[in-house]
Amino acid sequence: RSAAGAIEVDRDVEDGGAPDDRKLCKYYEGFHSGGEDEILPAGIYTLDRLMEYGQQHSYCPYYVARHGLNHANVVVYNYQYLLDPKIAGLISAKLARESIVV
């Protein structure tokens, strides 16, 4: 199930509609209910480490990574993301002014 689908169900409920029988991802729900306010401990986070952290806390690693951008000093990612306006807008908007992108 995609995050977009999870958000769509949330919007339906917020708009006064009844939730349907579809279940949201427990990792998305976990992050949405508690992870948004949590700050990642200092360290270097690889994809494997983000997944491990997500499993330990029942948080979606994708949203943990996006949330972590708010606090990152150095971000390493595919430079094509920097060129893609859709992705660059999401990532660049979250980076602190003092961040280094490699």
Gaussian input, Z-matrix of N, CA and C with variables (Angstrom, degrees):
# hf/3-21g

backbone

0 1
 N
 C     1     B1
 C     2     B2     1     A1
 N     3     B3     2     A2     1     D1
 C     4     B4     3     A3     2     D2
 C     5     B5     4     A4     3     D3
 N     6     B6     5     A5     4     D4
 C     7     B7     6     A6     5     D5
 C     8     B8     7     A7     6     D6
 N     9     B9     8     A8     7     D7
 C    10    B10     9     A9     8     D8
 C    11    B11    10    A10     9     D9
 N    12    B12    11    A11    10    D10
 C    13    B13    12    A12    11    D11
 C    14    B14    13    A13    12    D12
 N    15    B15    14    A14    13    D13
 C    16    B16    15    A15    14    D14
 C    17    B17    16    A16    15    D15
 N    18    B18    17    A17    16    D16
 C    19    B19    18    A18    17    D17
 C    20    B20    19    A19    18    D18
 N    21    B21    20    A20    19    D19
 C    22    B22    21    A21    20    D20
 C    23    B23    22    A22    21    D21
 N    24    B24    23    A23    22    D22
 C    25    B25    24    A24    23    D23
 C    26    B26    25    A25    24    D24
 N    27    B27    26    A26    25    D25
 C    28    B28    27    A27    26    D26
 C    29    B29    28    A28    27    D27
 N    30    B30    29    A29    28    D28
 C    31    B31    30    A30    29    D29
 C    32    B32    31    A31    30    D30
 N    33    B33    32    A32    31    D31
 C    34    B34    33    A33    32    D32
 C    35    B35    34    A34    33    D33
 N    36    B36    35    A35    34    D34
 C    37    B37    36    A36    35    D35
 C    38    B38    37    A37    36    D36
 N    39    B39    38    A38    37    D37
 C    40    B40    39    A39    38    D38
 C    41    B41    40    A40    39    D39
 N    42    B42    41    A41    40    D40
 C    43    B43    42    A42    41    D41
 C    44    B44    43    A43    42    D42
 N    45    B45    44    A44    43    D43
 C    46    B46    45    A45    44    D44
 C    47    B47    46    A46    45    D45
 N    48    B48    47    A47    46    D46
 C    49    B49    48    A48    47    D47
 C    50    B50    49    A49    48    D48
 N    51    B51    50    A50    49    D49
 C    52    B52    51    A51    50    D50
 C    53    B53    52    A52    51    D51
 N    54    B54    53    A53    52    D52
 C    55    B55    54    A54    53    D53
 C    56    B56    55    A55    54    D54
 N    57    B57    56    A56    55    D55
 C    58    B58    57    A57    56    D56
 C    59    B59    58    A58    57    D57
 N    60    B60    59    A59    58    D58
 C    61    B61    60    A60    59    D59
 C    62    B62    61    A61    60    D60
 N    63    B63    62    A62    61    D61
 C    64    B64    63    A63    62    D62
 C    65    B65    64    A64    63    D63
 N    66    B66    65    A65    64    D64
 C    67    B67    66    A66    65    D65
 C    68    B68    67    A67    66    D66
 N    69    B69    68    A68    67    D67
 C    70    B70    69    A69    68    D68
 C    71    B71    70    A70    69    D69
 N    72    B72    71    A71    70    D70
 C    73    B73    72    A72    71    D71
 C    74    B74    73    A73    72    D72
 N    75    B75    74    A74    73    D73
 C    76    B76    75    A75    74    D74
 C    77    B77    76    A76    75    D75
 N    78    B78    77    A77    76    D76
 C    79    B79    78    A78    77    D77
 C    80    B80    79    A79    78    D78
 N    81    B81    80    A80    79    D79
 C    82    B82    81    A81    80    D80
 C    83    B83    82    A82    81    D81
 N    84    B84    83    A83    82    D82
 C    85    B85    84    A84    83    D83
 C    86    B86    85    A85    84    D84
 N    87    B87    86    A86    85    D85
 C    88    B88    87    A87    86    D86
 C    89    B89    88    A88    87    D87
 N    90    B90    89    A89    88    D88
 C    91    B91    90    A90    89    D89
 C    92    B92    91    A91    90    D90
 N    93    B93    92    A92    91    D91
 C    94    B94    93    A93    92    D92
 C    95    B95    94    A94    93    D93
 N    96    B96    95    A95    94    D94
 C    97    B97    96    A96    95    D95
 C    98    B98    97    A97    96    D96
 N    99    B99    98    A98    97    D97
 C   100   B100    99    A99    98    D98
 C   101   B101   100   A100    99    D99
 N   102   B102   101   A101   100   D100
 C   103   B103   102   A102   101   D101
 C   104   B104   103   A103   102   D102
 N   105   B105   104   A104   103   D103
 C   106   B106   105   A105   104   D104
 C   107   B107   106   A106   105   D105
 N   108   B108   107   A107   106   D106
 C   109   B109   108   A108   107   D107
 C   110   B110   109   A109   108   D108
 N   111   B111   110   A110   109   D109
 C   112   B112   111   A111   110   D110
 C   113   B113   112   A112   111   D111
 N   114   B114   113   A113   112   D112
 C   115   B115   114   A114   113   D113
 C   116   B116   115   A115   114   D114
 N   117   B117   116   A116   115   D115
 C   118   B118   117   A117   116   D116
 C   119   B119   118   A118   117   D117
 N   120   B120   119   A119   118   D118
 C   121   B121   120   A120   119   D119
 C   122   B122   121   A121   120   D120
 N   123   B123   122   A122   121   D121
 C   124   B124   123   A123   122   D122
 C   125   B125   124   A124   123   D123
 N   126   B126   125   A125   124   D124
 C   127   B127   126   A126   125   D125
 C   128   B128   127   A127   126   D126
 N   129   B129   128   A128   127   D127
 C   130   B130   129   A129   128   D128
 C   131   B131   130   A130   129   D129
 N   132   B132   131   A131   130   D130
 C   133   B133   132   A132   131   D131
 C   134   B134   133   A133   132   D132
 N   135   B135   134   A134   133   D133
 C   136   B136   135   A135   134   D134
 C   137   B137   136   A136   135   D135
 N   138   B138   137   A137   136   D136
 C   139   B139   138   A138   137   D137
 C   140   B140   139   A139   138   D138
 N   141   B141   140   A140   139   D139
 C   142   B142   141   A141   140   D140
 C   143   B143   142   A142   141   D141
 N   144   B144   143   A143   142   D142
 C   145   B145   144   A144   143   D143
 C   146   B146   145   A145   144   D144
 N   147   B147   146   A146   145   D145
 C   148   B148   147   A147   146   D146
 C   149   B149   148   A148   147   D147
 N   150   B150   149   A149   148   D148
 C   151   B151   150   A150   149   D149
 C   152   B152   151   A151   150   D150
 N   153   B153   152   A152   151   D151
 C   154   B154   153   A153   152   D152
 C   155   B155   154   A154   153   D153
 N   156   B156   155   A155   154   D154
 C   157   B157   156   A156   155   D155
 C   158   B158   157   A157   156   D156
 N   159   B159   158   A158   157   D157
 C   160   B160   159   A159   158   D158
 C   161   B161   160   A160   159   D159
 N   162   B162   161   A161   160   D160
 C   163   B163   162   A162   161   D161
 C   164   B164   163   A163   162   D162
 N   165   B165   164   A164   163   D163
 C   166   B166   165   A165   164   D164
 C   167   B167   166   A166   165   D165
 N   168   B168   167   A167   166   D166
 C   169   B169   168   A168   167   D167
 C   170   B170   169   A169   168   D168
 N   171   B171   170   A170   169   D169
 C   172   B172   171   A171   170   D170
 C   173   B173   172   A172   171   D171
 N   174   B174   173   A173   172   D172
 C   175   B175   174   A174   173   D173
 C   176   B176   175   A175   174   D174
 N   177   B177   176   A176   175   D175
 C   178   B178   177   A177   176   D176
 C   179   B179   178   A178   177   D177
 N   180   B180   179   A179   178   D178
 C   181   B181   180   A180   179   D179
 C   182   B182   181   A181   180   D180
 N   183   B183   182   A182   181   D181
 C   184   B184   183   A183   182   D182
 C   185   B185   184   A184   183   D183
 N   186   B186   185   A185   184   D184
 C   187   B187   186   A186   185   D185
 C   188   B188   187   A187   186   D186
 N   189   B189   188   A188   187   D187
 C   190   B190   189   A189   188   D188
 C   191   B191   190   A190   189   D189
 N   192   B192   191   A191   190   D190
 C   193   B193   192   A192   191   D191
 C   194   B194   193   A193   192   D192
 N   195   B195   194   A194   193   D193
 C   196   B196   195   A195   194   D194
 C   197   B197   196   A196   195   D195
 N   198   B198   197   A197   196   D196
 C   199   B199   198   A198   197   D197
 C   200   B200   199   A199   198   D198
 N   201   B201   200   A200   199   D199
 C   202   B202   201   A201   200   D200
 C   203   B203   202   A202   201   D201
 N   204   B204   203   A203   202   D202
 C   205   B205   204   A204   203   D203
 C   206   B206   205   A205   204   D204
 N   207   B207   206   A206   205   D205
 C   208   B208   207   A207   206   D206
 C   209   B209   208   A208   207   D207
 N   210   B210   209   A209   208   D208
 C   211   B211   210   A210   209   D209
 C   212   B212   211   A211   210   D210
 N   213   B213   212   A212   211   D211
 C   214   B214   213   A213   212   D212
 C   215   B215   214   A214   213   D213
 N   216   B216   215   A215   214   D214
 C   217   B217   216   A216   215   D215
 C   218   B218   217   A217   216   D216
 N   219   B219   218   A218   217   D217
 C   220   B220   219   A219   218   D218
 C   221   B221   220   A220   219   D219
 N   222   B222   221   A221   220   D220
 C   223   B223   222   A222   221   D221
 C   224   B224   223   A223   222   D222
 N   225   B225   224   A224   223   D223
 C   226   B226   225   A225   224   D224
 C   227   B227   226   A226   225   D225
 N   228   B228   227   A227   226   D226
 C   229   B229   228   A228   227   D227
 C   230   B230   229   A229   228   D228
 N   231   B231   230   A230   229   D229
 C   232   B232   231   A231   230   D230
 C   233   B233   232   A232   231   D231
 N   234   B234   233   A233   232   D232
 C   235   B235   234   A234   233   D233
 C   236   B236   235   A235   234   D234
 N   237   B237   236   A236   235   D235
 C   238   B238   237   A237   236   D236
 C   239   B239   238   A238   237   D237
 N   240   B240   239   A239   238   D238
 C   241   B241   240   A240   239   D239
 C   242   B242   241   A241   240   D240
 N   243   B243   242   A242   241   D241
 C   244   B244   243   A243   242   D242
 C   245   B245   244   A244   243   D243
 N   246   B246   245   A245   244   D244
 C   247   B247   246   A246   245   D245
 C   248   B248   247   A247   246   D246
 N   249   B249   248   A248   247   D247
 C   250   B250   249   A249   248   D248
 C   251   B251   250   A250   249   D249
 N   252   B252   251   A251   250   D250
 C   253   B253   252   A252   251   D251
 C   254   B254   253   A253   252   D252
 N   255   B255   254   A254   253   D253
 C   256   B256   255   A255   254   D254
 C   257   B257   256   A256   255   D255
 N   258   B258   257   A257   256   D256
 C   259   B259   258   A258   257   D257
 C   260   B260   259   A259   258   D258
 N   261   B261   260   A260   259   D259
 C   262   B262   261   A261   260   D260
 C   263   B263   262   A262   261   D261
 N   264   B264   263   A263   262   D262
 C   265   B265   264   A264   263   D263
 C   266   B266   265   A265   264   D264
 N   267   B267   266   A266   265   D265
 C   268   B268   267   A267   266   D266
 C   269   B269   268   A268   267   D267
 N   270   B270   269   A269   268   D268
 C   271   B271   270   A270   269   D269
 C   272   B272   271   A271   270   D270
 N   273   B273   272   A272   271   D271
 C   274   B274   273   A273   272   D272
 C   275   B275   274   A274   273   D273
 N   276   B276   275   A275   274   D274
 C   277   B277   276   A276   275   D275
 C   278   B278   277   A277   276   D276
 N   279   B279   278   A278   277   D277
 C   280   B280   279   A279   278   D278
 C   281   B281   280   A280   279   D279
 N   282   B282   281   A281   280   D280
 C   283   B283   282   A282   281   D281
 C   284   B284   283   A283   282   D282
 N   285   B285   284   A284   283   D283
 C   286   B286   285   A285   284   D284
 C   287   B287   286   A286   285   D285
 N   288   B288   287   A287   286   D286
 C   289   B289   288   A288   287   D287
 C   290   B290   289   A289   288   D288
 N   291   B291   290   A290   289   D289
 C   292   B292   291   A291   290   D290
 C   293   B293   292   A292   291   D291
 N   294   B294   293   A293   292   D292
 C   295   B295   294   A294   293   D293
 C   296   B296   295   A295   294   D294
 N   297   B297   296   A296   295   D295
 C   298   B298   297   A297   296   D296
 C   299   B299   298   A298   297   D297
 N   300   B300   299   A299   298   D298
 C   301   B301   300   A300   299   D299
 C   302   B302   301   A301   300   D300
 N   303   B303   302   A302   301   D301
 C   304   B304   303   A303   302   D302
 C   305   B305   304   A304   303   D303

   B1=1.4472
   B2=1.5157
   B3=1.2923
   B4=1.4538
   B5=1.5237
   B6=1.3334
   B7=1.4622
   B8=1.5160
   B9=1.3273
   B10=1.4572
   B11=1.5230
   B12=1.3271
   B13=1.4603
   B14=1.5126
   B15=1.3311
   B16=1.4521
   B17=1.5180
   B18=1.3043
   B19=1.4558
   B20=1.5233
   B21=1.3207
   B22=1.4643
   B23=1.5307
   B24=1.3173
   B25=1.4560
   B26=1.5222
   B27=1.3492
   B28=1.4561
   B29=1.5273
   B30=1.3244
   B31=1.4648
   B32=1.5250
   B33=1.3388
   B34=1.4595
   B35=1.5229
   B36=1.3077
   B37=1.4589
   B38=1.5209
   B39=1.3594
   B40=1.4549
   B41=1.5179
   B42=1.3165
   B43=1.4548
   B44=1.5248
   B45=1.3182
   B46=1.4426
   B47=1.5144
   B48=1.3192
   B49=1.4550
   B50=1.5147
   B51=1.2913
   B52=1.4630
   B53=1.5225
   B54=1.3111
   B55=1.4604
   B56=1.5263
   B57=1.3105
   B58=1.4608
   B59=1.5249
   B60=1.3025
   B61=1.4494
   B62=1.5212
   B63=1.3309
   B64=1.4599
   B65=1.5204
   B66=1.3182
   B67=1.4520
   B68=1.5188
   B69=1.3175
   B70=1.4522
   B71=1.5222
   B72=1.3058
   B73=1.4604
   B74=1.5228
   B75=1.3260
   B76=1.4672
   B77=1.5180
   B78=1.3312
   B79=1.4597
   B80=1.5338
   B81=1.3212
   B82=1.4678
   B83=1.5229
   B84=1.3233
   B85=1.4685
   B86=1.5268
   B87=1.3403
   B88=1.4629
   B89=1.5182
   B90=1.3305
   B91=1.4605
   B92=1.5265
   B93=1.3180
   B94=1.4656
   B95=1.5292
   B96=1.3212
   B97=1.4603
   B98=1.5291
   B99=1.3360
   B100=1.4625
   B101=1.5135
   B102=1.3054
   B103=1.4605
   B104=1.5085
   B105=1.3239
   B106=1.4604
   B107=1.5273
   B108=1.3082
   B109=1.4668
   B110=1.5183
   B111=1.3100
   B112=1.4597
   B113=1.5334
   B114=1.3115
   B115=1.4662
   B116=1.5191
   B117=1.3325
   B118=1.4610
   B119=1.5201
   B120=1.3229
   B121=1.4629
   B122=1.5314
   B123=1.3076
   B124=1.4657
   B125=1.5208
   B126=1.3077
   B127=1.4555
   B128=1.5035
   B129=1.3097
   B130=1.4534
   B131=1.5208
   B132=1.3256
   B133=1.4540
   B134=1.5266
   B135=1.3182
   B136=1.4575
   B137=1.5268
   B138=1.3049
   B139=1.4649
   B140=1.5290
   B141=1.3339
   B142=1.4687
   B143=1.5258
   B144=1.3192
   B145=1.4629
   B146=1.5291
   B147=1.3378
   B148=1.4672
   B149=1.5226
   B150=1.3328
   B151=1.4681
   B152=1.5261
   B153=1.3183
   B154=1.4627
   B155=1.5351
   B156=1.3232
   B157=1.4624
   B158=1.5322
   B159=1.3293
   B160=1.4562
   B161=1.5178
   B162=1.3183
   B163=1.4708
   B164=1.5263
   B165=1.3277
   B166=1.4609
   B167=1.5248
   B168=1.3319
   B169=1.4565
   B170=1.5298
   B171=1.3404
   B172=1.4748
   B173=1.5258
   B174=1.3519
   B175=1.4580
   B176=1.5208
   B177=1.3163
   B178=1.4549
   B179=1.5309
   B180=1.3449
   B181=1.4663
   B182=1.5291
   B183=1.3245
   B184=1.4611
   B185=1.5303
   B186=1.3148
   B187=1.4608
   B188=1.5236
   B189=1.3198
   B190=1.4631
   B191=1.5313
   B192=1.3410
   B193=1.4663
   B194=1.5289
   B195=1.3113
   B196=1.4745
   B197=1.5215
   B198=1.3241
   B199=1.4629
   B200=1.5343
   B201=1.3260
   B202=1.4625
   B203=1.5201
   B204=1.3247
   B205=1.4675
   B206=1.5203
   B207=1.3149
   B208=1.4677
   B209=1.5213
   B210=1.3301
   B211=1.4636
   B212=1.5230
   B213=1.3215
   B214=1.4664
   B215=1.5272
   B216=1.3232
   B217=1.4622
   B218=1.5220
   B219=1.3227
   B220=1.4673
   B221=1.5210
   B222=1.3377
   B223=1.4622
   B224=1.5186
   B225=1.3260
   B226=1.4564
   B227=1.5223
   B228=1.3262
   B229=1.4541
   B230=1.5172
   B231=1.3146
   B232=1.4546
   B233=1.5253
   B234=1.2973
   B235=1.4539
   B236=1.5286
   B237=1.3129
   B238=1.4570
   B239=1.5278
   B240=1.3306
   B241=1.4598
   B242=1.5267
   B243=1.3078
   B244=1.4554
   B245=1.5280
   B246=1.3407
   B247=1.4566
   B248=1.5224
   B249=1.3104
   B250=1.4610
   B251=1.5311
   B252=1.3426
   B253=1.4736
   B254=1.5261
   B255=1.3233
   B256=1.4644
   B257=1.5300
   B258=1.3211
   B259=1.4629
   B260=1.5160
   B261=1.3289
   B262=1.4610
   B263=1.5249
   B264=1.3272
   B265=1.4608
   B266=1.5178
   B267=1.3207
   B268=1.4701
   B269=1.5188
   B270=1.3142
   B271=1.4613
   B272=1.5209
   B273=1.3174
   B274=1.4612
   B275=1.5214
   B276=1.3025
   B277=1.4642
   B278=1.5254
   B279=1.3199
   B280=1.4621
   B281=1.5263
   B282=1.3331
   B283=1.4604
   B284=1.5273
   B285=1.3159
   B286=1.4737
   B287=1.5240
   B288=1.3068
   B289=1.4662
   B290=1.5230
   B291=1.3129
   B292=1.4547
   B293=1.5197
   B294=1.3253
   B295=1.4603
   B296=1.5147
   B297=1.3147
   B298=1.4599
   B299=1.5182
   B300=1.3277
   B301=1.4543
   B302=1.5128
   B303=1.3346
   B304=1.4689
   B305=1.5029
   A1=108.67
   A2=118.33
   A3=122.21
   A4=111.11
   A5=115.08
   A6=120.44
   A7=109.95
   A8=117.18
   A9=120.28
   A10=109.80
   A11=117.11
   A12=121.06
   A13=111.23
   A14=116.88
   A15=120.80
   A16=110.14
   A17=116.99
   A18=120.74
   A19=110.14
   A20=116.32
   A21=121.01
   A22=110.35
   A23=117.07
   A24=120.46
   A25=109.44
   A26=118.00
   A27=120.78
   A28=110.98
   A29=117.00
   A30=120.47
   A31=110.83
   A32=116.49
   A33=119.55
   A34=110.80
   A35=116.64
   A36=121.13
   A37=109.78
   A38=117.23
   A39=120.20
   A40=111.88
   A41=117.76
   A42=121.87
   A43=112.33
   A44=117.36
   A45=120.58
   A46=114.00
   A47=117.04
   A48=120.27
   A49=110.60
   A50=116.15
   A51=120.84
   A52=109.17
   A53=117.36
   A54=118.52
   A55=109.12
   A56=116.06
   A57=118.51
   A58=109.47
   A59=116.65
   A60=121.14
   A61=113.45
   A62=117.98
   A63=119.78
   A64=109.81
   A65=115.19
   A66=120.30
   A67=109.18
   A68=116.49
   A69=121.01
   A70=109.19
   A71=115.70
   A72=121.47
   A73=108.82
   A74=117.09
   A75=119.80
   A76=111.60
   A77=118.23
   A78=121.18
   A79=110.47
   A80=116.67
   A81=120.10
   A82=109.53
   A83=116.17
   A84=120.19
   A85=111.08
   A86=116.41
   A87=120.63
   A88=111.76
   A89=115.91
   A90=119.12
   A91=110.43
   A92=116.09
   A93=120.51
   A94=111.26
   A95=117.56
   A96=120.06
   A97=113.83
   A98=118.73
   A99=117.88
   A100=115.83
   A101=117.27
   A102=120.28
   A103=115.19
   A104=116.81
   A105=119.77
   A106=112.18
   A107=116.54
   A108=120.58
   A109=112.43
   A110=117.26
   A111=121.70
   A112=110.69
   A113=116.17
   A114=121.21
   A115=107.64
   A116=115.56
   A117=120.02
   A118=110.10
   A119=118.61
   A120=120.01
   A121=109.72
   A122=116.75
   A123=121.60
   A124=109.81
   A125=116.68
   A126=120.76
   A127=111.64
   A128=115.10
   A129=122.63
   A130=106.88
   A131=116.56
   A132=121.31
   A133=110.69
   A134=114.99
   A135=121.09
   A136=107.20
   A137=116.42
   A138=119.86
   A139=110.29
   A140=116.93
   A141=120.35
   A142=111.38
   A143=116.52
   A144=119.42
   A145=111.15
   A146=116.85
   A147=119.69
   A148=111.00
   A149=115.63
   A150=119.38
   A151=110.65
   A152=117.03
   A153=121.42
   A154=110.48
   A155=115.84
   A156=120.54
   A157=110.18
   A158=115.99
   A159=120.75
   A160=112.49
   A161=116.27
   A162=119.40
   A163=111.15
   A164=117.14
   A165=120.87
   A166=112.36
   A167=116.54
   A168=120.75
   A169=113.42
   A170=116.58
   A171=122.61
   A172=111.23
   A173=115.65
   A174=122.74
   A175=109.04
   A176=116.42
   A177=121.97
   A178=109.02
   A179=118.28
   A180=120.06
   A181=113.04
   A182=117.58
   A183=120.29
   A184=110.22
   A185=116.52
   A186=120.31
   A187=111.74
   A188=118.04
   A189=120.86
   A190=109.09
   A191=116.63
   A192=120.73
   A193=110.43
   A194=117.07
   A195=120.00
   A196=110.75
   A197=116.57
   A198=120.63
   A199=110.29
   A200=116.65
   A201=121.46
   A202=113.29
   A203=116.95
   A204=120.33
   A205=111.64
   A206=117.26
   A207=121.08
   A208=112.48
   A209=116.77
   A210=120.99
   A211=112.91
   A212=117.67
   A213=121.08
   A214=111.87
   A215=115.19
   A216=121.54
   A217=110.38
   A218=116.04
   A219=122.20
   A220=108.11
   A221=116.73
   A222=121.84
   A223=107.62
   A224=116.40
   A225=121.60
   A226=107.50
   A227=116.01
   A228=119.81
   A229=109.74
   A230=116.15
   A231=123.39
   A232=110.01
   A233=117.88
   A234=120.37
   A235=112.36
   A236=118.15
   A237=120.44
   A238=111.10
   A239=116.77
   A240=120.13
   A241=110.53
   A242=115.94
   A243=120.79
   A244=110.90
   A245=116.32
   A246=121.41
   A247=113.16
   A248=117.86
   A249=121.84
   A250=108.60
   A251=118.05
   A252=120.19
   A253=114.06
   A254=117.95
   A255=120.25
   A256=110.63
   A257=115.42
   A258=119.98
   A259=110.69
   A260=117.19
   A261=120.90
   A262=110.78
   A263=116.93
   A264=120.47
   A265=112.49
   A266=116.55
   A267=120.65
   A268=111.34
   A269=116.12
   A270=120.58
   A271=111.52
   A272=117.47
   A273=120.70
   A274=111.88
   A275=117.67
   A276=120.74
   A277=111.58
   A278=117.41
   A279=121.31
   A280=112.94
   A281=117.76
   A282=120.80
   A283=111.45
   A284=115.16
   A285=119.83
   A286=108.39
   A287=116.51
   A288=120.95
   A289=112.21
   A290=118.17
   A291=121.90
   A292=113.97
   A293=117.94
   A294=122.15
   A295=111.27
   A296=114.72
   A297=122.67
   A298=107.24
   A299=116.92
   A300=121.72
   A301=107.63
   A302=116.69
   A303=122.21
   A304=108.92
   D1=134.11
   D2=-176.82
   D3=-84.26
   D4=159.00
   D5=176.33
   D6=-64.15
   D7=-35.33
   D8=178.76
   D9=-60.34
   D10=-39.94
   D11=177.16
   D12=-64.90
   D13=-38.02
   D14=179.08
   D15=-66.03
   D16=-41.66
   D17=179.31
   D18=-66.77
   D19=-37.12
   D20=179.66
   D21=-61.25
   D22=-42.59
   D23=179.02
   D24=-65.34
   D25=-41.44
   D26=177.81
   D27=-58.80
   D28=-42.87
   D29=-179.68
   D30=-63.66
   D31=-39.95
   D32=178.77
   D33=-59.31
   D34=-43.10
   D35=-178.71
   D36=-69.32
   D37=-41.85
   D38=-179.97
   D39=-64.27
   D40=-31.32
   D41=-179.33
   D42=-80.44
   D43=8.89
   D44=177.46
   D45=93.72
   D46=-3.37
   D47=178.61
   D48=-76.80
   D49=157.88
   D50=177.82
   D51=-81.64
   D52=139.11
   D53=176.78
   D54=-65.13
   D55=141.56
   D56=179.06
   D57=-87.72
   D58=-170.41
   D59=-175.69
   D60=-77.67
   D61=-6.47
   D62=179.92
   D63=-68.28
   D64=139.17
   D65=178.82
   D66=-99.89
   D67=141.10
   D68=175.54
   D69=-80.92
   D70=156.83
   D71=176.26
   D72=-63.37
   D73=131.00
   D74=-177.59
   D75=-63.99
   D76=-28.03
   D77=179.29
   D78=-74.35
   D79=-37.95
   D80=174.43
   D81=-64.05
   D82=-47.44
   D83=-179.84
   D84=-61.08
   D85=-41.23
   D86=179.65
   D87=-61.73
   D88=-45.83
   D89=179.51
   D90=-66.22
   D91=-42.60
   D92=-177.86
   D93=-63.56
   D94=-33.71
   D95=-176.78
   D96=-86.43
   D97=-21.68
   D98=-178.21
   D99=-146.63
   D100=-23.24
   D101=-174.12
   D102=-76.66
   D103=-22.86
   D104=-178.08
   D105=-65.86
   D106=-25.70
   D107=-178.70
   D108=-96.04
   D109=-6.54
   D110=-176.43
   D111=-90.87
   D112=141.83
   D113=176.22
   D114=-100.62
   D115=132.73
   D116=178.15
   D117=-62.84
   D118=139.16
   D119=173.80
   D120=-61.56
   D121=149.15
   D122=179.69
   D123=-58.32
   D124=143.12
   D125=178.49
   D126=156.55
   D127=-177.76
   D128=177.17
   D129=-103.70
   D130=125.20
   D131=-175.73
   D132=-113.30
   D133=112.49
   D134=171.70
   D135=-88.30
   D136=172.68
   D137=177.75
   D138=-58.65
   D139=-43.21
   D140=179.06
   D141=-62.27
   D142=-41.28
   D143=-179.16
   D144=-68.68
   D145=-36.80
   D146=175.89
   D147=-63.70
   D148=-40.59
   D149=178.78
   D150=-65.43
   D151=-40.73
   D152=178.57
   D153=-64.25
   D154=-45.19
   D155=178.12
   D156=-60.77
   D157=-43.06
   D158=178.40
   D159=-60.80
   D160=-43.27
   D161=179.28
   D162=-65.09
   D163=-42.56
   D164=-178.76
   D165=-61.69
   D166=-35.55
   D167=-175.75
   D168=-106.48
   D169=2.36
   D170=-175.58
   D171=58.06
   D172=43.04
   D173=177.26
   D174=-113.46
   D175=147.33
   D176=175.77
   D177=-70.81
   D178=121.65
   D179=-178.09
   D180=-61.46
   D181=-30.45
   D182=178.16
   D183=-62.74
   D184=-47.68
   D185=-179.78
   D186=-72.30
   D187=-30.96
   D188=174.24
   D189=-61.98
   D190=-44.41
   D191=179.69
   D192=-63.59
   D193=-45.71
   D194=179.52
   D195=-62.67
   D196=-40.50
   D197=179.02
   D198=-67.64
   D199=-36.96
   D200=-179.61
   D201=-63.82
   D202=-23.96
   D203=178.01
   D204=-58.87
   D205=-28.69
   D206=179.57
   D207=-64.04
   D208=-22.36
   D209=-173.09
   D210=-120.08
   D211=1.26
   D212=-173.99
   D213=-77.11
   D214=142.72
   D215=173.11
   D216=-93.19
   D217=-35.87
   D218=-179.69
   D219=-133.48
   D220=132.73
   D221=178.67
   D222=-125.14
   D223=127.68
   D224=177.37
   D225=-113.67
   D226=119.11
   D227=177.10
   D228=-154.96
   D229=168.20
   D230=-177.74
   D231=-57.85
   D232=127.26
   D233=-174.94
   D234=-66.48
   D235=-18.18
   D236=175.76
   D237=-63.52
   D238=-27.40
   D239=176.04
   D240=-63.20
   D241=-34.35
   D242=179.48
   D243=-66.62
   D244=-30.58
   D245=-177.79
   D246=-86.20
   D247=-24.76
   D248=-179.58
   D249=-78.62
   D250=114.41
   D251=-175.04
   D252=-58.30
   D253=-34.69
   D254=-179.18
   D255=-66.07
   D256=-47.69
   D257=-177.48
   D258=-75.37
   D259=-42.12
   D260=-179.44
   D261=-58.68
   D262=-39.01
   D263=178.40
   D264=-62.80
   D265=-38.53
   D266=178.67
   D267=-70.09
   D268=-46.42
   D269=-174.46
   D270=-77.46
   D271=-49.48
   D272=-176.55
   D273=-61.56
   D274=-35.05
   D275=-179.45
   D276=-65.81
   D277=-26.80
   D278=-176.59
   D279=-88.69
   D280=-19.75
   D281=-174.48
   D282=-73.70
   D283=140.77
   D284=173.71
   D285=-69.91
   D286=152.22
   D287=-178.15
   D288=-58.80
   D289=-29.52
   D290=-177.74
   D291=-88.41
   D292=3.37
   D293=-177.73
   D294=-71.50
   D295=152.48
   D296=175.53
   D297=-113.17
   D298=128.32
   D299=177.47
   D300=-106.05
   D301=123.89
   D302=179.98
   D303=-112.01

